[in-house]
Structure formats: C-alpha cells, structure tokens
C-alpha cells in the first residue's frame, strides 16, 4: 500500500468433513495475525455440507506490503475438515 490504509477481507467457504461430529474453524490472516475464527459443527461425514463467510478487518496500517491468507483447522472430532470451495477477497481503503 502506498499510504496509510485499512484492509477488509471477505472469505466464503463451502466446507465438509470426512467423519461425523467434526468441528472446523476458519479465519482470515492478515500479515501473520489471525482475525476472529468462525467455527462450524459438521454433523455427518460427507453429507453435512456447510457454507460460511468469515470477515476480517484492520485499523489504519502504515504504507507497506501485507500478506492476506485464509486458513482452516479441525477444532474437535475426528476425520478431516475440508474447505471444498473457497473465495477470498481483500479490499483496501486509503485514508
């Protein structure tokens, strides 16, 4: 970013799990810092498909380069938590 700005990140995810009773967590990461994680319980392996949207934003950041990522993890349960389809959009608002 050439000057002070804010970053808004929107991530949509279609998720599933390979085993019943898994809880997944999704978050956006801005320059190495996770924003609030959104968790989703998936009640049946393969047939419970969830859709969620995660939002992350910053306060004013100084000029420079920033890295934006999406991440997921299994919070509890067994099997693998999947992000089957995901879109990540980052918007910069100059101050």
PLY file of the C-alpha trace (Angstrom):
ply
format ascii 1.0
element vertex 95
property float x
property float y
property float z
element edge 94
property int vertex1
property int vertex2
end_header
0.00 0.00 0.00
1.43 3.38 -0.91
-0.02 5.21 2.11
-1.93 4.64 5.34
-4.93 2.38 4.70
-7.31 -0.20 6.11
-7.80 -3.75 4.83
-11.14 -5.57 4.71
-11.04 -9.30 3.91
-14.07 -11.44 2.99
-13.74 -15.23 2.71
-16.60 -17.54 1.74
-16.20 -21.28 2.23
-18.16 -24.41 1.41
-16.99 -26.98 3.95
-17.42 -30.64 4.83
-15.82 -33.33 6.99
-14.88 -36.96 6.35
-16.23 -38.17 9.72
-19.36 -37.36 11.72
-19.12 -34.91 14.58
-16.17 -32.78 13.49
-15.95 -29.07 14.22
-13.89 -26.90 11.88
-12.54 -23.41 12.39
-11.95 -20.81 9.66
-10.19 -17.45 9.90
-8.54 -14.83 7.75
-4.94 -13.97 8.49
-3.55 -10.51 7.79
0.23 -10.20 7.93
0.62 -13.17 10.27
-2.24 -12.28 12.63
-5.45 -14.31 12.68
-8.69 -12.37 12.93
-11.66 -13.87 14.77
-12.18 -17.55 13.95
-15.60 -18.80 12.86
-16.41 -22.39 13.87
-18.88 -24.80 12.25
-20.05 -28.18 13.56
-20.43 -30.77 10.80
-22.83 -33.48 12.00
-22.27 -36.20 9.40
-19.26 -37.25 7.39
-19.58 -36.21 3.77
-23.31 -35.37 3.77
-23.40 -32.27 6.01
-22.07 -29.50 3.81
-21.77 -26.07 5.37
-21.42 -22.62 3.89
-19.92 -19.75 5.86
-18.45 -16.30 5.49
-15.53 -15.00 7.51
-14.75 -11.29 7.75
-11.53 -9.71 8.95
-10.54 -6.06 9.04
-7.75 -3.87 10.30
-7.47 -0.40 11.69
-5.19 2.05 9.88
-1.97 0.42 8.67
1.12 2.26 7.56
2.34 2.11 3.97
3.98 -1.20 3.07
3.39 -4.76 1.88
0.86 -7.00 3.63
0.03 -10.69 3.19
-3.60 -11.87 3.35
-4.46 -15.58 3.75
-7.40 -17.82 4.63
-6.94 -20.83 6.88
-8.91 -23.71 8.35
-8.35 -26.34 11.02
-10.14 -29.17 12.80
-11.12 -27.88 16.24
-12.58 -31.15 17.57
-13.88 -34.53 16.46
-12.28 -36.99 14.07
-11.69 -37.16 10.37
-10.58 -34.37 8.09
-12.27 -30.96 7.86
-12.31 -29.75 4.26
-12.65 -26.39 2.57
-14.18 -27.70 -0.65
-14.69 -24.33 -2.34
-13.33 -21.00 -1.09
-13.12 -17.43 -2.31
-11.00 -14.73 -0.70
-11.36 -11.02 -1.48
-9.26 -8.25 0.05
-10.28 -4.60 -0.23
-8.04 -1.66 0.63
-9.44 1.69 1.73
-6.96 4.55 1.61
-7.12 7.04 4.48
0 1
1 2
2 3
3 4
4 5
5 6
6 7
7 8
8 9
9 10
10 11
11 12
12 13
13 14
14 15
15 16
16 17
17 18
18 19
19 20
20 21
21 22
22 23
23 24
24 25
25 26
26 27
27 28
28 29
29 30
30 31
31 32
32 33
33 34
34 35
35 36
36 37
37 38
38 39
39 40
40 41
41 42
42 43
43 44
44 45
45 46
46 47
47 48
48 49
49 50
50 51
51 52
52 53
53 54
54 55
55 56
56 57
57 58
58 59
59 60
60 61
61 62
62 63
63 64
64 65
65 66
66 67
67 68
68 69
69 70
70 71
71 72
72 73
73 74
74 75
75 76
76 77
77 78
78 79
79 80
80 81
81 82
82 83
83 84
84 85
85 86
86 87
87 88
88 89
89 90
90 91
91 92
92 93
93 94
